[in-house]
């Protein structure tokens, strides 16, 4: 088994363990499993040669911010959540920069923009009524940045045929819906059941994308 394959498998096992300890409400074990999975996707990008290309460096920066965001979101305080939100907002921005730095299909981005606006309107119409006033601005900015990332990923994927980029971006956006529902709408173990696999799956796919810049 190669190192990248082993790191991918380790990340998957940490995620499965995290779902178990979340259910059992073991805070220390939750911290270990979550940061263990995050460390695996950062190490995966490095093992795949992220430092050898500009694209890889942008993606590695995004993954490191994801690790930081994961650590911050372990806390329950509003300040920690806001800091985690900022880390992930910057992470999405770095991903968008990585995608936009390569070839782009502008017609595909035009179609993606229309779909993103429609999706963003639907999500915000559902989420904002449940969002406290202090969080409305940051949530609006966050949704805008992640949709921009998805639009850039679409243009990059269509232009290059690197569909792993688009799949990773879309899964990341889906996982954020679970975070919003957990934080602002309804706290439930169900949010973790689909939120964690889509989030870590997205990060692993985007880490793998550095192998074919």
N, C-alpha and C positions, 0 to 999 in steps of 0.2 A: 504494500500500500504506500502510495506517495504521500509526502507531507501535506500537500493541499487537500487530498482526499481524506486523510486522517483528521485534519482540522475541521473539515466540513462535517464529518461524522461526529466529532466531539461537540461541535456546536449544536447539532441536532439532539444529541443525548442530554446536553445541558438544558435545552429548551423543554424536553420531555420531563426532566427532573424538576424544572421550574414550575411546570403545570401541576405537578404532584405536590410540591411544597407550598404552592399558593393555596391549594385546596386544604392542606393541613394547617395553614397559617403559621408557618415557621419563618419568622423574619430573617434570622441569620442565614438559614439555608437558602432563602429566596435571594438574598444579596449575593451569596456565593455562586449560585446557579446562573443568575442574570448576568453578573459581571464575567463569569466564566464563558458564557456564550458570546458576550460582546468582545472579550479578549480574543476568542477564536476567530471572529470575522476580521479583526484588525490584523492578526497574525497571518491569516489566509492571504490577504492582499499583499502583505510583505513577502510571503513565500512565493507568490505568483509574479513577483518582480515589479511591484507598484512604483518603486523608486526609479525605475529605468525609463519611464516615459512621463511627459507632462500630464497626460490624461491620468495615469496611475497615481501621480502625486496629488492631483485634485481629489481623486476618489479616496485615497488614503486619508487625506485631511478630513473629508466628510465622514469617514468611518470613525476616526478618532473623536470627532465631535459627537458622533452617535454614542460612542462609549461614555463620553462625559455626560451626555444627556441621560443615558441609562442610569448612571450613578446618581445624578441629581433627582431623578424621578423616583428613586427608592424612598425618598422622604415624603412626608405627608403635608408639610407646611406649604403655604401659598408661595412663599419666596423661593423655595426649592423648585416648585412646579414651574414658576415663571422663568427661573434660570435654566431649567431643563428645556422649556419651550424655546428659549433663545438659542440654546446649543443646537437643537434640531432645526430651527429656522436657518441658522448659518450652515448646517450640514446640507440641507436641501439646496441652499444657494451654491455651495461648492459643487454639488452634483450637477446642477443646471449649468454651471460654468464649464465643467468637464465635458458635458454633452455638446454645448454650444461651440466649444473650441474646435470640434471636428466638423466633418461634412454635415450639412443639414438639407433636408427637403422642405422648402418653404410651403409648397401646396399642402403637404402632410401636416405641417405645423398650423396652417390656417384651419384645417378641419379639426385638428386636435384642440385648437383654441376655442372653437365653438362648443365642442363637447365639454371642455373644461369649465367654461363659463356656466353652462347648463348644470353640470354636476356641482360646481361650487355654490350656485344659487340654491340648489336643493339641500345641500348639506348645511349651509348657513341658515336657511329658513327653519330647519329642524333644530339646529344646535343653539343658535343665539338666544332664543327665548329662555333657555336653561342656564345661560352663561352669566355669571355676576358681572356687574358693570365694569369693574377694574380689569376684567379679562377680555372684554369684547374687542378692544383695539388689537391686542396681541393675537387673538384668535383670527381676526380678519386678515392681519398681515401674514400669519402662518399659512392660512388656507391659500392666499394669493401666491406665496412663494412655492408651496408644494405643487400647485397646479401649473405654475410656470416651469417647474422641474419636469413635470409630466409632458408638457408641450415640447420642451427641448429634447426630452428622451424620444418622443415620437419622431421628430424631425431627424434626429441622429440615427435611429433604428431604420427608418425607411431609406435614408441615404446610404447607409453602410451595410444593411442586412444583419446588424448586431441586435437581434431581437431580445437577447438577454437583458439589455439595458432597459428596454420598454417594460418588460415583465417585472423587473426589479422595481422600477419607478411606480408602476401601478400597484404592486403589492404593498409598497411603502405607504402610498396614499390610503389604501384600504385599511392598513393597520392603524393609521392615525384616527380613523373613524372610531375604532374600538377604544382608543385612548380618550377621545372626546366624550364618548358615551359613558365610560367609566368615571371620568372626572366630573362631568357636568349633568348628565342625564340620569343614569342609574348604575350604581355600583353592583356588579354581578360577576361571579366566576365565569360566566359565559363569555364576557368580554375578553378574558384572558385566553380562552380556548381557541378563539380564532385570531385574536390580536397578536399574541406572541409568535405563533407560527408564521403569519404573514409578514410581521416585522423582521424577524431574524432570517426568514427565507429571502426577503428583499435584500437585506444587507449582504448575505452570502452570495446571491446572484450578482450584485454590483461589485463585490470583491472579486469574483471570478472574471468579471468583464475586463479587468486590467490585464488579463493574459492575452487578449487580442485587441490592443489599442489601435 
